[in-house]
Amino acid sequence: MSGYAALARAWGAELRGWDRVRTPYLDQLVGIDVEIADDPPAPPEGWEVYVSSAFADRVAGRSRAELLAELVSLREAIVVAGAHGKTTTAGMIAFCLARLGRDPAWLIGADVPQLGGNAGTGAGWLVVEGDESDRTVAALRPRIAVVTNVDLDHHTTFASRAEVEELFAQWLAQVPEAVRGDELEPYDGPLSLAGAHNRQNAACAVAALELAGVPRDELAPVLAEFRGAGRRLEHRGTAAGVEVFDDYAHHPAELAATLAAARTDGRLLALFQPHLYSRTRHLASELAAALSAADAVAVADVYRAREQPLDGVSGKLVVDALTEKRPGMPVAWTPAYADGAQFLARRARAGDRILTVGAGDVDRAAELLLELLR
């Protein structure tokens, strides 16, 4: 929503806002009155109200998705959707357009340090990260649509993978140009990002950029400079010879790819925070299978995000599945991520890597780990 606000303001709108807590994303909204309070204030008389999905049950107004659809309709746009890799792929596209002088605007779901944030307001192509979690990507009508891959990740919206595939197929049929990541060979040029999944992301980015009129021979040296988005295998620091990384992965496929990319000759320790009760209930076993590639794991309790708790669903489901899959593996059920950091810091030694991973607030544990290790 902060990115949408920045772009709407650049295009002439007058804005005010509210959030429950202050986050770094609000720093880019200098000059916009954003109230921080437990309860939302009454909106000014006659103003249009748009509401994040996180607060849809507390504030009356139009959805975030409706605002995004309006913004996309006002500019030649590239929308990147898919179960995994959306943020990195969109970041790659926006970065290349910016470095090649194409003056893009962008709305991406994470900070991209090399671009200066998660939103930009240039006059060229608008690069957008789309969202299938509530089917709202179907309302977007870009010039170029990208689907990085298809997977079942949002169990309160979709009953099967086939439903996800149908949504994307219908969406792609309504746009002029489409990129399907599952039809592409992995990118074989130089990349700064580790992992086979990032070579697939790069393949999607290159295909979209070519459709946008950027010659491939211009792309390779620029794409090689891209160092990723925030919370995507982000190096947070080193203490006592132990490297600490943070990643947003929250689905088994993402966890597996991230752990594989993070693996070196040393041990790999992971602090995992499940995201959403519905996902944890349906995928606890699969999450455990992915985490079994680590050498020691602490599991925090579920980050609820937009969901209400479900009886019998907690991070312990993942712990139980992991201890069954890897008997004897050092595994801890630590509902508070701070306790998980303590568990791993006591076991870490020089040459190890510790990964904090999940789509909630587990990233706050990275700094705590560095303090404990010093």
C-alpha positions in Angstrom: 0.0 0.0 0.0 2.9 2.4 0.7 4.1 1.9 -2.9 0.6 2.5 -4.3 0.4 5.7 -2.2 3.8 6.9 -3.5 2.8 6.3 -7.2 -0.7 7.8 -6.8 0.8 10.9 -5.2 3.3 11.2 -8.1 0.3 11.0 -10.5 -1.5 13.9 -8.7 -3.6 12.4 -5.9 -3.9 13.9 -2.5 -3.4 11.3 0.2 -3.7 10.5 3.9 -3.2 7.1 5.6 -3.2 4.9 8.6 -1.2 1.9 9.9 -1.1 0.0 13.1 2.7 0.1 13.4 5.5 2.2 11.8 7.6 0.3 9.2 10.5 1.4 7.0 8.1 1.4 4.0 6.5 4.6 5.4 9.8 6.5 5.1 9.2 7.0 1.4 5.9 8.8 2.1 7.5 12.1 3.2 4.8 14.8 3.1 1.9 12.3 3.4 0.1 12.3 6.7 0.2 8.7 8.0 -1.3 8.2 11.4 0.1 5.4 13.5 -2.5 4.1 16.0 -4.1 0.9 17.2 -7.4 2.0 15.7 -8.0 3.6 12.3 -9.2 7.2 12.2 -12.3 8.3 10.4 -11.4 9.2 6.8 -12.0 12.8 5.6 -15.4 13.5 4.2 -15.8 12.6 0.6 -12.4 10.9 0.2 -12.0 7.5 -1.5 -10.9 4.9 1.0 -8.7 1.9 -0.1 -7.9 -0.8 2.4 -5.1 -3.4 2.7 -6.3 -7.0 2.9 -4.6 -7.0 6.4 -7.3 -4.7 7.7 -10.3 -5.5 5.5 -12.2 -6.7 8.5 -11.6 -3.5 10.4 -12.0 -0.7 7.8 -14.7 -0.1 5.3 -13.6 0.8 1.8 -12.5 -0.4 -1.6 -9.8 -3.1 -1.8 -6.2 -2.6 -2.4 -6.6 -4.6 -5.6 -9.0 -2.1 -7.0 -6.5 0.7 -6.6 -3.8 -1.4 -8.2 -6.1 -2.2 -11.2 -6.7 1.6 -11.7 -2.9 2.3 -11.6 -2.2 -0.4 -14.1 -4.8 0.9 -16.4 -3.1 4.3 -16.6 0.2 3.1 -18.0 1.9 0.5 -20.3 2.5 -2.2 -17.7 4.3 -5.4 -17.0 2.6 -7.5 -14.3 4.6 -10.4 -12.8 2.5 -13.1 -11.0 3.1 -16.7 -10.0 3.4 -18.7 -6.8 7.2 -18.2 -6.3 9.7 -15.7 -7.6 7.4 -12.7 -8.3 9.4 -10.2 -6.3 12.8 -11.1 -7.6 11.6 -11.3 -11.2 9.8 -8.0 -11.0 12.9 -6.5 -9.4 15.1 -7.8 -12.2 12.8 -6.2 -14.8 12.6 -2.8 -13.1 16.3 -2.8 -12.4 17.2 -3.5 -16.0 14.8 -0.9 -17.3 16.2 1.7 -14.9 19.9 0.9 -15.6 19.2 1.0 -19.4 17.6 4.5 -19.2 14.0 3.5 -19.7 12.8 5.4 -16.6 10.3 2.8 -15.2 7.8 3.1 -12.5 7.5 0.0 -10.2 5.4 -1.5 -7.4 7.1 -4.4 -5.9 6.4 -6.4 -2.7 9.8 -5.9 -1.1 12.5 -3.3 -0.9 15.0 -3.4 -3.8 18.1 -1.7 -2.5 19.6 -1.0 -5.9 16.4 0.8 -6.9 16.0 2.7 -3.7 12.8 1.1 -2.4 9.8 -0.9 -3.3 8.2 1.8 -5.5 9.3 4.1 -8.2 7.5 6.8 -10.1 9.2 7.1 -13.5 7.5 7.9 -16.8 8.2 4.6 -18.6 6.9 1.1 -18.2 5.1 0.3 -14.9 6.4 -2.9 -13.4 4.0 -4.5 -10.9 4.1 -7.6 -8.7 0.6 -9.2 -9.0 -1.1 -11.3 -6.4 -3.1 -14.5 -6.9 -3.8 -15.1 -3.2 -7.2 -13.5 -3.5 -7.6 -13.9 -7.2 -7.2 -10.1 -7.7 -4.5 -10.5 -10.3 -7.4 -11.4 -12.7 -8.5 -7.8 -12.6 -5.2 -6.4 -13.9 -4.9 -5.7 -17.7 -1.2 -5.1 -18.4 0.4 -5.0 -21.9 2.7 -7.9 -20.7 1.8 -10.6 -18.2 4.3 -13.0 -16.6 3.5 -16.1 -14.7 6.7 -17.4 -13.1 5.3 -20.8 -12.0 2.1 -22.4 -10.7 1.7 -24.0 -7.2 -1.0 -24.3 -4.6 0.0 -21.8 -1.9 -3.3 -20.2 -0.7 -5.5 -22.8 0.7 -8.4 -20.5 1.8 -8.8 -19.3 -1.8 -8.1 -22.4 -3.9 -9.2 -26.0 -3.4 -6.6 -27.4 -5.8 -3.7 -26.6 -8.0 -6.0 -27.0 -11.0 -7.9 -24.0 -9.8 -4.7 -21.9 -9.7 -3.8 -23.1 -13.2 -7.3 -22.1 -14.5 -7.0 -18.6 -12.9 -3.7 -17.9 -14.6 -4.8 -19.4 -17.9 -7.9 -17.2 -18.0 -5.8 -14.1 -17.1 -3.1 -14.7 -19.7 -5.8 -15.2 -22.4 -6.9 -11.6 -21.8 -3.5 -9.8 -22.2 -1.7 -8.9 -25.4 1.7 -10.5 -24.5 2.3 -13.4 -22.1 5.4 -15.1 -20.6 5.0 -18.5 -19.0 8.0 -19.5 -16.9 7.3 -23.2 -17.1 7.9 -23.0 -20.8 11.4 -21.4 -20.5 14.8 -22.8 -20.2 16.9 -21.5 -17.2 18.9 -18.3 -17.9 22.5 -19.3 -18.7 24.1 -15.8 -18.4 26.1 -14.4 -15.5 24.1 -13.7 -12.3 25.0 -12.4 -8.9 22.2 -14.4 -7.3 22.7 -17.9 -6.2 20.2 -20.8 -6.8 18.6 -22.6 -9.7 15.3 -20.8 -8.9 16.9 -17.5 -9.7 18.0 -18.7 -13.1 14.4 -19.5 -13.8 13.4 -16.0 -12.5 16.0 -14.4 -14.8 14.6 -16.3 -17.8 11.2 -14.8 -17.1 12.6 -11.4 -16.7 14.6 -11.6 -20.0 11.5 -12.8 -21.9 9.4 -10.0 -20.5 12.1 -7.4 -21.3 12.4 -8.6 -24.8 8.7 -8.2 -25.3 9.1 -4.7 -24.0 11.6 -3.9 -26.7 14.9 -4.4 -24.9 17.4 -6.3 -27.0 18.8 -9.4 -25.3 22.4 -8.3 -25.9 21.9 -5.2 -23.8 20.4 -7.2 -20.9 23.2 -9.6 -20.0 25.7 -7.2 -18.4 23.0 -5.3 -16.6 21.2 -8.3 -15.2 24.5 -9.6 -13.9 24.6 -6.6 -11.6 21.3 -7.3 -9.9 21.8 -8.2 -6.3 18.3 -9.0 -5.3 15.4 -7.8 -3.2 15.2 -7.4 0.6 14.6 -10.6 2.5 15.6 -12.8 -0.4 18.6 -14.7 0.9 19.7 -11.3 2.3 23.0 -11.3 4.1 22.4 -9.6 7.5 25.9 -9.9 8.9 28.7 -12.1 10.3 29.7 -12.6 14.0 32.2 -15.1 15.4 32.7 -16.6 12.0 28.9 -17.3 11.6 27.0 -15.8 8.7 23.4 -14.8 9.2 21.0 -14.6 6.3 17.3 -13.8 6.1 14.7 -15.0 3.6 11.0 -14.5 3.0 10.4 -18.2 2.0 7.2 -19.6 3.5 6.1 -22.4 1.1 7.8 -25.8 0.9 9.1 -25.2 -2.6 10.5 -21.8 -1.6 12.1 -23.3 1.5 13.7 -26.1 -0.4 15.1 -23.7 -3.0 16.4 -21.2 -0.4 18.1 -23.9 1.7 19.7 -25.3 -1.4 21.0 -21.9 -2.4 22.3 -21.1 1.1 24.1 -24.4 1.5 28.0 -24.3 1.7 30.6 -26.6 3.1 29.7 -25.6 6.6 26.5 -26.4 8.6 23.2 -24.7 7.9 21.0 -23.8 10.8 17.5 -22.5 10.3 14.9 -20.5 12.4 11.6 -20.9 10.6 8.3 -19.1 11.3 5.3 -20.6 9.6 3.0 -18.1 7.9 -0.8 -18.5 8.0 -2.7 -21.1 10.0 -4.3 -22.5 6.8 -1.0 -23.0 5.1 0.5 -24.6 8.2 -2.4 -27.0 8.6 -2.3 -28.2 5.0 1.5 -28.2 4.4 3.1 -29.0 7.8 4.6 -32.3 6.5 5.9 -30.7 3.3 7.4 -27.8 5.3 9.2 -30.3 7.5 10.5 -32.2 4.5 12.0 -29.0 3.1 13.5 -28.0 6.5 15.1 -31.5 6.9 17.8 -30.3 4.5 19.2 -28.1 7.4 21.5 -29.3 10.1 19.5 -27.9 13.0 16.1 -26.1 13.1 14.1 -24.0 15.5 10.4 -23.5 14.7 8.5 -20.4 16.0 4.7 -20.2 16.2 2.5 -19.3 13.3 2.5 -15.7 12.1 -1.2 -15.1 11.7 -1.2 -12.2 9.2 -4.8 -11.9 8.0 -6.1 -15.1 9.5 -7.7 -16.0 12.8 -6.2 -19.0 14.8 -7.4 -22.5 14.0 -7.8 -25.0 16.8 -4.9 -27.4 17.0 -2.8 -25.5 14.5 0.6 -24.2 15.6 4.2 -24.4 14.6 4.5 -27.6 16.6 2.8 -29.4 13.7 6.0 -28.7 11.7 8.2 -29.7 14.6 6.4 -33.0 15.1 6.6 -33.8 11.4 10.3 -32.8 11.3 11.3 -35.0 14.3 9.5 -37.9 12.6 11.3 -37.3 9.4 14.8 -36.7 10.9 15.1 -38.6 14.2 18.0 -37.3 16.3 18.2 -34.0 14.4 18.5 -30.9 16.7 15.0 -29.5 16.5 13.3 -27.1 18.9 9.8 -25.9 19.3 10.3 -22.2 20.3 7.0 -20.3 19.9 8.9 -17.0 20.5 11.4 -16.4 17.7 13.8 -14.9 20.3 14.0 -18.3 22.0 14.7 -19.9 18.6 17.6 -17.5 18.1 19.0 -18.5 21.5 18.7 -22.2 20.6 20.6 -21.8 17.4 23.2 -19.3 18.7 24.2 -21.8 21.4 24.9 -24.4 18.7 26.5 -22.3 16.0 30.3 -22.4 15.4 32.6 -20.7 13.0 31.9 -21.6 9.4 28.2 -22.2 9.9 25.4 -20.2 8.3 22.1 -19.4 10.2 19.0 -18.6 8.1 16.0 -16.8 9.5 13.1 -17.7 7.2 9.4 -16.9 6.9 7.0 -14.2 5.7 6.2 -12.8 9.1 8.4 -10.8 11.6 11.1 -13.5 12.0 13.5 -11.2 10.2 13.8 -9.3 13.5 15.7 -12.3 14.9 18.6 -11.8 12.5 20.0 -8.8 14.5 19.3 -10.7 17.8 21.3 -13.6 16.5 24.3 -11.4 15.6 24.2 -9.9 19.1 24.1 -13.3 20.7 27.0 -14.6 18.6 29.3 -11.6 19.3 
